[in-house]
Amino acid sequence: MQFRVVTDQPWDVQTDLLVVPIVGEPSFTGPLDELDRRTGGELRALAAFGELRPKRYATALAAPGGLPVGRVLTVSAGDRDGLDREVVHHLAAAAERRLGGRTVRRLAFWLGDLADRFESDAALVAGIVARGLVEGGYEPGTIYRETVEAAPPSLDEVTIVAPGTDRAALEAAVRRGQIIGEGANTARTLANRASNDVSPLVLAEEARAIAEHHGLAIEVIGPDRATELGMGMFMAVGRGSDNPPQLIVLRSGREGETDALGRHLAIVGKGVCFDSGGISIKPSERMEEMKMDKTGAATVIAAIATVARLAPGTPLLAVAPAVENMPGPHSTRPGDVVRALNGKWVEITNTDAEGRLILGDALTYAERLGATHLVDVATLTGAVGRAFGNLVTGAFGTPQDWYEAVAAAGARAGERYTQIPLVDDYVADMESWYADLQNAGPAEASLVKSGLFIREFRTRPWAHLDIGGTAYFRKPTAYAPRGATGVTHATLVELALAGARSA
């Protein structure tokens, strides 16, 4: 997909399809009125017929009349007051997905008045649109099949149409958005691939190929070395499977180097390539979805590659503890006591609370590698999805200014977060007779306790992003297929680029 930017009027652009965003009720004044005139009144006729609905992401195909295009596609942004970065991102993706099964090679997207809600920052909007179009073209069915009925078209050329703007600024923003979208799609593919296809060893091989392609350093720690180092929690999860665990570490920049904000940032992602629950086995219903439990690892691996494309050499660590959580003769049993890498003794009362175990050792190891600031991403709990659904990611953080820095990166990325409090009074529920703490206490406030447990294994500013509800969709939406969503990838990229010396 090749992007270009033109400052022509939308009625002067030759293409297969022209996308026209409509904010609120269509108001046929200015350029929209001229577009309607050149279609021979087709847009007004659709509005009168009730086809141009103001419902967000609603679409309508129109005949082009005298326009030099094959078709016109209108996409509703919904209410003007609700227009934000997330809506623009999804709007562009919805336009691409609406074309599923259609023959379109060239697409033009007119920015219209979308930038009015962003202080007329057309470059900002253009970058978000580019990212949305790239992500909207993603189709997971093609991972294992050559053809998928009604898949979005593979576009050869995308033209961003923005009359009267700074073309150079828009071109830079569009390139940035395209790269971030491509990175999100890389994360989605890694997450969507089946567990018999992506074991911990295969995930490490994929990470190695990505590292070599983008000039990143890589270290992969196998079970013998992990045991020697004292990663008792990591090994407690990984030893139950015939597929050996792998701790994957990717590095950008020099060892110990700090970024422009004085940080050595580490992004840590949960990589459970399949989660049966171990001895505390899960119910069979929807267990096939547990291939998605590696989404956090897929996200951080893709994110460090994206940062390397946009700002090579930016100091950054990506740590992905990759395991399978399986029952077997070597599996950890409920009641086993293990020693974490930081020296704490942990009683494992529930082997299905495994993500916090591998993250704990991974966070400790990241600090040993010099990390001064930490963010972990994990499909950690079902509770977060029950609390906030599949559109809001639950987040913890300490100290508060670090959490706010992560949340601000999320706002720039157009991703939604809600902060969950770290209530110290609940720590007592994780007390153990035999160890310093246990990995699972009473069910009440289990979401809060998951964050409190992980907090025990870091000493630096830290944030935890629980994507248990947002990592994948069980059914398609107007802007995304079922499967992995790529959530938090853009947030991590924005967070890292804030410290880049040449972002």
LUMFIBA-385224 format. One record per residue (C-alpha): residue number from 1; residue in one letter; chain; x, y, z. Coordinates in Angstrom, 1 decimal, decimal comma, padded with zeros to 4 digits, always signed. Layout:
<recs>
(rec NUM a A (X Y Z))
...
</recs>
This chain:
<recs>
(rec 1 m A (+000,0 +000,0 +000,0))
(rec 2 q A (+001,5 +003,3 -001,2))
(rec 3 f A (+000,3 +006,5 +000,4))
(rec 4 r A (+000,4 +010,0 -001,2))
(rec 5 v A (-000,9 +013,4 -000,1))
(rec 6 v A (-002,5 +015,9 -002,4))
(rec 7 t A (-003,7 +019,4 -001,6))
(rec 8 d A (-006,3 +019,4 -004,5))
(rec 9 q A (-010,0 +019,6 -004,0))
(rec 10 p A (-011,7 +016,2 -003,6))
(rec 11 w A (-013,6 +016,6 -006,9))
(rec 12 d A (-010,3 +016,9 -008,8))
(rec 13 v A (-008,8 +013,6 -007,6))
(rec 14 q A (-009,0 +010,6 -010,0))
(rec 15 t A (-009,4 +007,3 -008,1))
(rec 16 d A (-011,5 +004,1 -007,8))
(rec 17 l A (-013,3 +005,3 -004,7))
(rec 18 l A (-013,5 +008,6 -002,8))
(rec 19 v A (-014,2 +008,4 +001,0))
(rec 20 v A (-016,3 +011,3 +002,3))
(rec 21 p A (-016,5 +011,6 +006,1))
(rec 22 i A (-019,6 +013,2 +007,5))
(rec 23 v A (-019,7 +014,7 +011,0))
(rec 24 g A (-023,1 +014,9 +012,6))
(rec 25 e A (-026,1 +015,5 +010,3))
(rec 26 p A (-024,9 +016,2 +006,7))
(rec 27 s A (-024,8 +020,0 +006,1))
(rec 28 f A (-024,7 +020,6 +002,3))
(rec 29 t A (-022,6 +023,8 +002,4))
(rec 30 g A (-019,1 +024,5 +001,2))
(rec 31 p A (-017,2 +021,6 -000,3))
(rec 32 l A (-019,8 +019,0 +000,6))
(rec 33 d A (-022,3 +021,0 -001,4))
(rec 34 e A (-020,0 +021,1 -004,4))
(rec 35 l A (-019,4 +017,4 -004,2))
(rec 36 d A (-023,1 +016,8 -004,1))
(rec 37 r A (-023,6 +019,1 -007,2))
(rec 38 r A (-020,9 +017,2 -009,1))
(rec 39 t A (-022,6 +013,8 -008,3))
(rec 40 g A (-025,8 +015,2 -009,8))
(rec 41 g A (-027,5 +015,6 -006,3))
(rec 42 e A (-026,8 +011,9 -005,4))
(rec 43 l A (-025,7 +012,8 -001,8))
(rec 44 r A (-028,7 +014,9 -001,1))
(rec 45 a A (-031,0 +012,2 -002,5))
(rec 46 l A (-029,4 +009,6 -000,2))
(rec 47 a A (-029,8 +012,0 +002,8))
(rec 48 a A (-033,5 +012,5 +001,9))
(rec 49 f A (-033,9 +008,8 +001,6))
(rec 50 g A (-032,5 +008,3 +005,1))
(rec 51 e A (-029,3 +006,6 +003,9))
(rec 52 l A (-026,8 +009,1 +005,2))
(rec 53 r A (-027,5 +008,3 +008,8))
(rec 54 p A (-025,6 +010,1 +011,6))
(rec 55 k A (-025,0 +006,8 +013,4))
(rec 56 r A (-021,3 +006,4 +014,0))
(rec 57 y A (-019,5 +004,3 +011,4))
(rec 58 a A (-022,6 +004,1 +009,2))
(rec 59 t A (-021,7 +004,0 +005,5))
(rec 60 a A (-023,4 +004,6 +002,2))
(rec 61 l A (-022,2 +004,0 -001,4))
(rec 62 a A (-023,1 +006,7 -004,0))
(rec 63 a A (-022,9 +006,9 -007,7))
(rec 64 p A (-020,2 +009,4 -008,8))
(rec 65 g A (-022,1 +011,4 -011,3))
(rec 66 g A (-019,5 +013,7 -012,9))
(rec 67 l A (-016,7 +013,0 -010,5))
(rec 68 p A (-013,6 +011,3 -011,8))
(rec 69 v A (-014,0 +008,4 -009,5))
(rec 70 g A (-015,7 +005,0 -009,6))
(rec 71 r A (-017,8 +005,3 -006,4))
(rec 72 v A (-018,3 +007,7 -003,5))
(rec 73 l A (-018,4 +006,2 +000,0))
(rec 74 t A (-019,7 +008,3 +002,9))
(rec 75 v A (-018,8 +007,3 +006,5))
(rec 76 s A (-020,4 +008,9 +009,5))
(rec 77 a A (-018,3 +010,1 +012,4))
(rec 78 g A (-021,4 +010,4 +014,6))
(rec 79 d A (-022,0 +013,4 +016,9))
(rec 80 r A (-019,6 +016,3 +016,5))
(rec 81 d A (-019,0 +016,6 +020,3))
(rec 82 g A (-017,9 +012,9 +020,5))
(rec 83 l A (-015,3 +013,1 +017,7))
(rec 84 d A (-011,9 +012,2 +019,1))
(rec 85 r A (-008,8 +010,4 +017,9))
(rec 86 e A (-010,2 +007,0 +018,6))
(rec 87 v A (-013,3 +007,8 +016,4))
(rec 88 v A (-011,1 +009,1 +013,6))
(rec 89 h A (-009,0 +005,9 +013,7))
(rec 90 h A (-012,0 +003,6 +013,7))
(rec 91 l A (-013,7 +005,8 +011,0))
(rec 92 a A (-010,9 +005,2 +008,6))
(rec 93 a A (-010,8 +001,5 +009,4))
(rec 94 a A (-014,5 +001,2 +008,9))
(rec 95 a A (-014,2 +002,8 +005,5))
(rec 96 e A (-011,7 +000,1 +004,4))
(rec 97 r A (-013,8 -002,7 +005,9))
(rec 98 r A (-017,0 -001,5 +004,2))
(rec 99 l A (-015,3 -002,4 +000,9))
(rec 100 g A (-014,9 -006,1 +001,7))
(rec 101 g A (-015,4 -008,2 -001,4))
(rec 102 r A (-015,2 -005,2 -003,7))
(rec 103 t A (-012,7 -004,5 -006,4))
(rec 104 v A (-010,8 -001,4 -005,4))
(rec 105 r A (-007,2 -000,7 -006,0))
(rec 106 r A (-007,0 +003,1 -005,5))
(rec 107 l A (-008,7 +004,9 -002,7))
(rec 108 a A (-008,8 +008,6 -001,8))
(rec 109 f A (-009,8 +009,8 +001,6))
(rec 110 w A (-010,9 +013,4 +001,9))
(rec 111 l A (-010,2 +014,8 +005,4))
(rec 112 g A (-013,2 +017,2 +005,1))
(rec 113 d A (-013,9 +019,0 +008,3))
(rec 114 l A (-012,5 +016,2 +010,6))
(rec 115 a A (-009,6 +018,5 +011,6))
(rec 116 d A (-012,0 +021,1 +012,9))
(rec 117 r A (-012,2 +019,2 +016,2))
(rec 118 f A (-008,4 +019,1 +016,5))
(rec 119 e A (-007,5 +022,8 +016,3))
(rec 120 s A (-007,4 +022,5 +012,5))
(rec 121 d A (-004,4 +020,1 +012,8))
(rec 122 a A (-004,8 +018,4 +009,4))
(rec 123 a A (-001,4 +016,5 +009,8))
(rec 124 l A (-002,6 +015,0 +013,1))
(rec 125 v A (-005,8 +013,8 +011,5))
(rec 126 a A (-004,0 +012,5 +008,4))
(rec 127 g A (-001,7 +010,4 +010,4))
(rec 128 i A (-004,6 +008,8 +012,3))
(rec 129 v A (-006,5 +008,2 +009,1))
(rec 130 a A (-003,5 +006,5 +007,6))
(rec 131 r A (-003,1 +004,2 +010,6))
(rec 132 g A (-006,8 +003,4 +010,5))
(rec 133 l A (-006,8 +002,5 +006,8))
(rec 134 v A (-003,8 +000,2 +007,3))
(rec 135 e A (-005,4 -001,6 +010,3))
(rec 136 g A (-008,8 -001,7 +008,6))
(rec 137 g A (-007,3 -003,7 +005,8))
(rec 138 y A (-006,2 -006,5 +008,2))
(rec 139 e A (-007,9 -009,8 +007,7))
(rec 140 p A (-006,8 -012,7 +010,0))
(rec 141 g A (-008,5 -015,3 +007,9))
(rec 142 t A (-005,6 -015,0 +005,4))
(rec 143 i A (-003,1 -016,3 +007,9))
(rec 144 y A (-003,9 -019,9 +007,0))
(rec 145 r A (-006,1 -019,5 +003,9))
(rec 146 e A (-005,2 -018,2 +000,4))
(rec 147 t A (-008,5 -016,5 -000,2))
(rec 148 v A (-011,2 -015,2 +002,2))
(rec 149 e A (-014,6 -014,2 +001,0))
(rec 150 a A (-015,4 -010,5 +001,6))
(rec 151 a A (-012,0 -009,7 +002,8))
(rec 152 p A (-011,1 -005,9 +002,6))
(rec 153 p A (-009,5 -005,1 -000,8))
(rec 154 s A (-005,7 -005,0 -001,1))
(rec 155 l A (-005,1 -001,4 -002,0))
(rec 156 d A (-002,3 -000,4 -004,3))
(rec 157 e A (-002,6 +003,4 -003,7))
(rec 158 v A (-004,1 +005,6 -001,0))
(rec 159 t A (-004,4 +009,3 -001,5))
(rec 160 i A (-005,0 +011,6 +001,5))
(rec 161 v A (-006,9 +014,7 +000,2))
(rec 162 a A (-006,3 +017,9 +002,2))
(rec 163 p A (-006,8 +021,1 +000,3))
(rec 164 g A (-004,9 +024,2 +001,6))
(rec 165 t A (-002,6 +022,3 +003,9))
(rec 166 d A (+001,1 +021,9 +004,4))
(rec 167 r A (+001,8 +018,9 +002,2))
(rec 168 a A (+005,3 +018,1 +003,7))
(rec 169 a A (+003,8 +018,0 +007,3))
(rec 170 l A (+001,0 +015,7 +006,1))
(rec 171 e A (+003,4 +013,4 +004,3))
(rec 172 a A (+005,5 +012,9 +007,5))
(rec 173 a A (+002,4 +012,3 +009,6))
(rec 174 v A (+000,9 +009,8 +007,1))
(rec 175 r A (+004,2 +007,9 +007,0))
(rec 176 r A (+004,2 +007,8 +010,8))
(rec 177 g A (+000,6 +006,6 +010,9))
(rec 178 q A (+001,2 +003,9 +008,3))
(rec 179 i A (+004,2 +002,5 +010,2))
(rec 180 i A (+002,3 +002,4 +013,5))
(rec 181 g A (-000,6 +000,6 +011,7))
(rec 182 e A (+001,7 -001,9 +010,1))
(rec 183 g A (+003,2 -002,6 +013,6))
(rec 184 a A (-000,2 -003,2 +015,1))
(rec 185 n A (-001,0 -005,7 +012,3))
(rec 186 t A (+002,3 -007,5 +013,0))
(rec 187 a A (+001,2 -007,8 +016,7))
(rec 188 r A (-002,3 -009,0 +015,6))
(rec 189 t A (-000,9 -011,8 +013,4))
(rec 190 l A (+001,4 -013,1 +016,1))
(rec 191 a A (-001,5 -013,1 +018,5))
(rec 192 n A (-003,9 -014,7 +016,1))
(rec 193 r A (-001,7 -017,6 +015,1))
(rec 194 a A (-002,6 -021,0 +016,5))
(rec 195 s A (-000,8 -022,5 +019,5))
(rec 196 n A (+000,4 -025,5 +017,4))
(rec 197 d A (+001,9 -022,9 +015,1))
(rec 198 v A (+003,5 -020,6 +017,7))
(rec 199 s A (+005,2 -022,2 +020,6))
(rec 200 p A (+007,6 -020,3 +022,9))
(rec 201 l A (+010,4 -021,4 +020,7))
(rec 202 v A (+008,7 -020,2 +017,6))
(rec 203 l A (+007,8 -016,9 +019,2))
(rec 204 a A (+011,5 -016,5 +020,0))
(rec 205 e A (+012,4 -017,3 +016,4))
(rec 206 e A (+009,9 -014,7 +015,2))
(rec 207 a A (+011,4 -012,2 +017,6))
(rec 208 r A (+014,9 -013,0 +016,3))
(rec 209 a A (+013,9 -012,4 +012,7))
(rec 210 i A (+012,3 -009,1 +013,7))
(rec 211 a A (+015,4 -008,1 +015,6))
(rec 212 e A (+017,7 -008,9 +012,7))
(rec 213 h A (+015,4 -007,0 +010,2))
(rec 214 h A (+015,3 -003,8 +012,4))
(rec 215 g A (+018,9 -003,8 +013,8))
(rec 216 l A (+017,8 -004,7 +017,4))
(rec 217 a A (+019,9 -006,7 +019,9))
(rec 218 i A (+018,3 -009,9 +021,1))
(rec 219 e A (+018,8 -012,3 +024,0))
(rec 220 v A (+016,8 -015,5 +024,5))
(rec 221 i A (+017,0 -017,2 +027,9))
(rec 222 g A (+016,1 -020,9 +027,9))
(rec 223 p A (+015,0 -023,0 +030,9))
(rec 224 d A (+018,4 -024,0 +032,1))
(rec 225 r A (+019,7 -020,4 +032,2))
(rec 226 a A (+016,4 -019,2 +033,7))
(rec 227 t A (+016,7 -021,8 +036,5))
(rec 228 e A (+020,3 -020,8 +037,1))
(rec 229 l A (+019,3 -017,2 +037,4))
(rec 230 g A (+016,6 -018,0 +039,9))
(rec 231 m A (+013,5 -017,3 +037,9))
(rec 232 g A (+011,4 -019,6 +040,0))
(rec 233 m A (+008,0 -018,1 +039,1))
(rec 234 f A (+008,7 -018,1 +035,4))
(rec 235 m A (+009,8 -021,7 +035,5))
(rec 236 a A (+006,9 -022,8 +037,7))
(rec 237 v A (+004,6 -022,0 +034,8))
(rec 238 g A (+006,8 -023,1 +031,9))
(rec 239 r A (+008,0 -026,5 +033,2))
(rec 240 g A (+004,6 -028,2 +032,7))
(rec 241 s A (+004,8 -028,2 +028,9))
(rec 242 d A (+007,0 -030,2 +026,5))
(rec 243 n A (+007,6 -026,9 +024,7))
(rec 244 p A (+010,3 -025,2 +026,8))
(rec 245 p A (+009,8 -021,7 +028,1))
(rec 246 q A (+011,8 -018,8 +026,5))
(rec 247 l A (+012,4 -015,4 +028,0))
(rec 248 i A (+012,8 -013,1 +025,0))
(rec 249 v A (+014,7 -009,8 +025,4))
(rec 250 l A (+015,0 -007,2 +022,6))
(rec 251 r A (+017,0 -004,0 +023,0))
(rec 252 s A (+017,2 -000,8 +021,0))
(rec 253 g A (+020,0 +001,6 +021,8))
(rec 254 r A (+023,1 +000,9 +023,9))
(rec 255 e A (+023,1 -000,9 +027,2))
(rec 256 g A (+022,4 +001,5 +030,0))
(rec 257 e A (+021,7 +004,4 +027,7))
(rec 258 t A (+018,8 +006,7 +028,6))
(rec 259 d A (+016,5 +008,6 +026,3))
(rec 260 a A (+015,8 +012,3 +025,9))
(rec 261 l A (+013,6 +012,1 +029,1))
(rec 262 g A (+016,3 +010,4 +031,1))
(rec 263 r A (+014,5 +007,0 +031,0))
(rec 264 h A (+015,6 +003,5 +030,1))
(rec 265 l A (+012,1 +002,3 +029,3))
(rec 266 a A (+011,2 -001,4 +029,4))
(rec 267 i A (+007,9 -002,7 +027,9))
(rec 268 v A (+007,1 -006,2 +029,2))
(rec 269 g A (+004,5 -008,5 +027,6))
(rec 270 k A (+002,8 -011,7 +028,8))
(rec 271 g A (+003,5 -014,5 +026,4))
(rec 272 v A (+001,5 -017,5 +027,4))
(rec 273 c A (+001,3 -019,2 +024,0))
(rec 274 f A (-001,4 -021,5 +025,3))
(rec 275 d A (-003,1 -021,3 +028,7))
(rec 276 s A (-005,0 -024,5 +029,8))
(rec 277 g A (-004,9 -023,2 +033,3))
(rec 278 g A (-002,4 -025,9 +034,3))
(rec 279 i A (-003,5 -028,2 +037,2))
(rec 280 s A (-006,2 -025,5 +038,0))
(rec 281 i A (-007,6 -026,3 +034,5))
(rec 282 k A (-010,0 -024,0 +032,8))
(rec 283 p A (-013,5 -025,0 +031,6))
(rec 284 s A (-013,5 -026,3 +028,0))
(rec 285 e A (-015,9 -023,5 +026,8))
(rec 286 r A (-013,8 -021,0 +024,7))
(rec 287 m A (-010,5 -022,6 +025,7))
(rec 288 e A (-009,5 -022,3 +022,1))
(rec 289 e A (-009,2 -018,6 +022,6))
(rec 290 m A (-006,3 -019,2 +025,0))
(rec 291 k A (-003,9 -019,0 +022,0))
(rec 292 m A (-004,5 -015,2 +022,5))
(rec 293 d A (-002,8 -015,3 +025,9))
(rec 294 k A (+000,4 -014,4 +024,2))
(rec 295 t A (-001,0 -011,1 +022,9))
(rec 296 g A (+001,0 -009,0 +025,4))
(rec 297 a A (+004,3 -010,5 +024,2))
(rec 298 a A (+003,2 -010,1 +020,5))
(rec 299 t A (+002,5 -006,4 +021,3))
(rec 300 v A (+005,8 -005,5 +022,9))
(rec 301 i A (+007,8 -007,3 +020,2))
(rec 302 a A (+005,9 -005,4 +017,5))
(rec 303 a A (+006,2 -002,1 +019,4))
(rec 304 i A (+009,9 -002,1 +019,7))
(rec 305 a A (+010,2 -002,8 +016,0))
(rec 306 t A (+007,9 +000,1 +015,2))
(rec 307 v A (+009,9 +002,4 +017,4))
(rec 308 a A (+013,1 +001,2 +015,6))
(rec 309 r A (+011,5 +002,2 +012,2))
(rec 310 l A (+010,4 +005,6 +013,4))
(rec 311 a A (+013,3 +006,6 +015,6))
(rec 312 p A (+016,2 +004,2 +015,2))
(rec 313 g A (+018,5 +003,9 +018,3))
(rec 314 t A (+015,9 +005,1 +020,8))
(rec 315 p A (+016,8 +003,4 +024,1))
(rec 316 l A (+014,2 +000,8 +024,8))
(rec 317 l A (+013,8 -002,8 +026,1))
(rec 318 a A (+011,1 -005,3 +025,2))
(rec 319 v A (+010,9 -008,3 +027,5))
(rec 320 a A (+008,5 -011,2 +026,6))
(rec 321 p A (+008,3 -014,2 +028,9))
(rec 322 a A (+007,0 -017,0 +026,7))
(rec 323 v A (+005,6 -020,2 +028,1))
(rec 324 e A (+002,8 -022,7 +027,8))
(rec 325 n A (+000,7 -023,3 +030,9))
(rec 326 m A (-000,1 -027,0 +030,7))
(rec 327 p A (-001,0 -029,9 +033,0))
(rec 328 g A (+001,6 -032,7 +033,0))
(rec 329 p A (+003,9 -034,7 +035,2))
(rec 330 h A (+006,2 -031,7 +035,8))
(rec 331 s A (+003,5 -029,1 +036,3))
(rec 332 t A (+003,3 -026,9 +039,3))
(rec 333 r A (+000,7 -028,0 +041,8))
(rec 334 p A (-001,6 -025,7 +043,9))
(rec 335 g A (+000,2 -025,3 +047,2))
(rec 336 d A (+003,7 -025,4 +045,7))
(rec 337 v A (+006,1 -022,7 +047,0))
(rec 338 v A (+008,7 -021,1 +044,7))
(rec 339 r A (+011,3 -018,4 +045,0))
(rec 340 a A (+011,0 -015,4 +042,6))
(rec 341 l A (+014,0 -013,8 +040,9))
(rec 342 n A (+013,8 -010,9 +043,4))
(rec 343 g A (+014,1 -013,4 +046,4))
(rec 344 k A (+010,4 -013,4 +047,5))
(rec 345 w A (+008,8 -016,7 +048,3))
(rec 346 v A (+005,5 -017,3 +046,6))
(rec 347 e A (+002,8 -019,9 +047,3))
(rec 348 i A (+001,0 -020,8 +044,1))
(rec 349 t A (-002,6 -021,4 +045,2))
(rec 350 n A (-004,0 -021,2 +041,6))
(rec 351 t A (-002,0 -022,3 +038,6))
(rec 352 d A (-004,4 -020,4 +036,4))
(rec 353 a A (-003,1 -017,1 +037,9))
(rec 354 e A (+000,1 -017,7 +035,9))
(rec 355 g A (+000,5 -014,4 +034,0))
(rec 356 r A (+001,4 -012,5 +037,1))
(rec 357 l A (+004,1 -015,1 +037,9))
(rec 358 i A (+005,9 -014,8 +034,7))
(rec 359 l A (+005,5 -011,0 +034,6))
(rec 360 g A (+007,0 -010,7 +038,1))
(rec 361 d A (+010,3 -012,4 +037,1))
(rec 362 a A (+010,3 -010,5 +033,8))
(rec 363 l A (+009,9 -007,1 +035,5))
(rec 364 t A (+012,7 -008,0 +037,9))
(rec 365 y A (+015,0 -009,0 +035,1))
(rec 366 a A (+014,2 -005,8 +033,2))
(rec 367 e A (+015,3 -003,8 +036,2))
(rec 368 r A (+018,5 -005,8 +036,3))
(rec 369 l A (+019,1 -004,8 +032,7))
(rec 370 g A (+018,9 -001,2 +033,7))
(rec 371 a A (+015,3 -000,3 +033,2))
(rec 372 t A (+014,3 +002,9 +035,0))
(rec 373 h A (+010,6 +002,9 +034,0))
(rec 374 l A (+008,4 -000,1 +033,3))
(rec 375 v A (+005,1 -000,9 +031,5))
(rec 376 d A (+003,7 -004,4 +031,3))
(rec 377 v A (+000,9 -005,5 +029,0))
(rec 378 a A (-001,1 -008,7 +029,7))
(rec 379 t A (-004,3 -010,5 +029,0))
(rec 380 l A (-004,2 -011,0 +032,8))
(rec 381 t A (-007,8 -011,3 +034,1))
(rec 382 g A (-011,3 -012,0 +032,9))
(rec 383 a A (-012,5 -009,6 +035,6))
(rec 384 v A (-011,3 -006,6 +033,7))
(rec 385 g A (-013,5 -007,5 +030,7))
(rec 386 r A (-016,5 -008,1 +033,0))
(rec 387 a A (-015,9 -004,7 +034,6))
(rec 388 f A (-015,2 -002,6 +031,5))
(rec 389 g A (-016,1 -004,6 +028,4))
(rec 390 n A (-013,9 -004,9 +025,3))
(rec 391 l A (-013,4 -001,2 +024,6))
(rec 392 v A (-011,7 +000,0 +027,7))
(rec 393 t A (-008,3 -001,3 +029,1))
(rec 394 g A (-007,9 -001,4 +032,8))
(rec 395 a A (-004,6 +000,1 +034,1))
(rec 396 f A (-002,6 +000,4 +037,3))
(rec 397 g A (+000,4 +002,5 +038,0))
(rec 398 t A (+002,7 +003,9 +040,6))
(rec 399 p A (+003,8 +006,6 +041,2))
(rec 400 q A (+000,9 +008,7 +039,9))
(rec 401 d A (+002,9 +010,9 +037,6))
(rec 402 w A (+004,2 +007,8 +035,7))
(rec 403 y A (+000,8 +006,5 +035,3))
(rec 404 e A (-000,3 +009,8 +033,9))
(rec 405 a A (+002,6 +009,8 +031,4))
(rec 406 v A (+001,4 +006,4 +030,2))
(rec 407 a A (-002,2 +007,5 +030,1))
(rec 408 a A (-001,2 +010,6 +028,1))
(rec 409 a A (+000,5 +008,4 +025,6))
(rec 410 g A (-002,7 +006,4 +025,3))
(rec 411 a A (-004,6 +009,6 +024,7))
(rec 412 r A (-002,2 +010,5 +021,9))
(rec 413 a A (-002,8 +007,0 +020,5))
(rec 414 g A (-006,5 +007,3 +020,7))
(rec 415 e A (-006,8 +004,3 +023,1))
(rec 416 r A (-009,0 +004,2 +026,2))
(rec 417 y A (-007,8 +003,5 +029,7))
(rec 418 t A (-009,3 +003,6 +033,1))
(rec 419 q A (-007,2 +003,6 +036,2))
(rec 420 i A (-007,8 +001,0 +038,8))
(rec 421 p A (-006,7 +001,8 +042,4))
(rec 422 l A (-004,0 -000,1 +044,1))
(rec 423 v A (-005,8 -000,6 +047,5))
(rec 424 d A (-003,1 -001,6 +050,0))
(rec 425 d A (-005,8 -003,0 +052,4))
(rec 426 y A (-006,3 -006,0 +050,0))
(rec 427 v A (-002,6 -007,1 +050,4))
(rec 428 a A (-003,6 -008,9 +053,5))
(rec 429 d A (-005,8 -011,2 +051,4))
(rec 430 m A (-002,7 -012,5 +049,7))
(rec 431 e A (-000,9 -013,5 +052,9))
(rec 432 s A (+000,5 -017,0 +053,0))
(rec 433 w A (+001,2 -019,3 +055,9))
(rec 434 y A (+004,3 -020,6 +054,2))
(rec 435 a A (+005,6 -017,8 +051,9))
(rec 436 d A (+005,8 -014,1 +051,6))
(rec 437 l A (+002,6 -014,0 +049,6))
(rec 438 q A (+000,3 -016,2 +047,5))
(rec 439 n A (-000,6 -015,6 +043,9))
(rec 440 a A (-004,3 -015,7 +044,3))
(rec 441 g A (-006,6 -014,8 +047,2))
(rec 442 p A (-010,3 -014,7 +047,7))
(rec 443 a A (-012,3 -013,7 +044,6))
(rec 444 e A (-013,5 -010,4 +046,0))
(rec 445 a A (-011,5 -007,5 +044,4))
(rec 446 s A (-009,5 -010,0 +042,3))
(rec 447 l A (-008,8 -007,4 +039,7))
(rec 448 v A (-007,2 -005,1 +042,2))
(rec 449 k A (-005,2 -008,0 +043,8))
(rec 450 s A (-003,7 -008,9 +040,4))
(rec 451 g A (-002,1 -005,5 +040,2))
(rec 452 l A (-001,0 -005,6 +043,8))
(rec 453 f A (+000,7 -008,9 +043,3))
(rec 454 i A (+002,7 -007,7 +040,3))
(rec 455 r A (+003,6 -004,5 +042,1))
(rec 456 e A (+005,7 -006,7 +044,5))
(rec 457 f A (+008,2 -007,4 +041,8))
(rec 458 r A (+009,3 -003,9 +040,7))
(rec 459 t A (+011,1 -001,1 +042,4))
(rec 460 r A (+010,9 +001,5 +039,6))
(rec 461 p A (+008,0 +003,6 +038,2))
(rec 462 w A (+005,6 +001,0 +036,8))
(rec 463 a A (+002,3 +000,7 +034,9))
(rec 464 h A (+000,3 -002,4 +034,2))
(rec 465 l A (-002,2 -002,6 +031,3))
(rec 466 d A (-004,7 -005,4 +031,6))
(rec 467 i A (-006,0 -006,2 +028,1))
(rec 468 g A (-008,0 -009,2 +029,2))
(rec 469 g A (-011,1 -007,5 +027,8))
(rec 470 t A (-009,6 -005,5 +024,9))
(rec 471 a A (-007,0 -007,8 +023,3))
(rec 472 y A (-009,4 -009,5 +020,9))
(rec 473 f A (-013,0 -009,3 +019,6))
(rec 474 r A (-015,2 -012,4 +019,6))
(rec 475 k A (-017,3 -011,0 +016,8))
(rec 476 p A (-016,5 -008,4 +014,0))
(rec 477 t A (-017,3 -004,7 +014,4))
(rec 478 a A (-017,7 -002,1 +011,7))
(rec 479 y A (-014,0 -001,3 +012,0))
(rec 480 a A (-012,3 -004,6 +012,9))
(rec 481 p A (-012,6 -008,3 +012,3))
(rec 482 r A (-012,9 -010,8 +015,1))
(rec 483 g A (-009,6 -011,7 +016,6))
(rec 484 a A (-006,7 -009,6 +017,9))
(rec 485 t A (-007,2 -005,9 +018,0))
(rec 486 g A (-003,6 -004,6 +018,4))
(rec 487 v A (-004,6 -002,6 +021,4))
(rec 488 t A (-001,9 -000,8 +023,4))
(rec 489 h A (+000,7 -001,1 +020,5))
(rec 490 a A (+000,2 +002,5 +019,6))
(rec 491 t A (+000,3 +003,6 +023,3))
(rec 492 l A (+003,7 +001,9 +023,8))
(rec 493 v A (+005,0 +003,4 +020,6))
(rec 494 e A (+003,9 +006,9 +021,6))
(rec 495 l A (+005,3 +006,5 +025,1))
(rec 496 a A (+008,7 +005,4 +023,7))
(rec 497 l A (+008,8 +008,1 +021,0))
(rec 498 a A (+008,2 +010,8 +023,7))
(rec 499 g A (+011,8 +010,2 +024,7))
(rec 500 a A (+013,2 +009,9 +021,2))
(rec 501 r A (+015,8 +012,4 +020,1))
(rec 502 s A (+014,6 +012,4 +016,5))
(rec 503 a A (+011,0 +011,2 +016,5))
</recs>
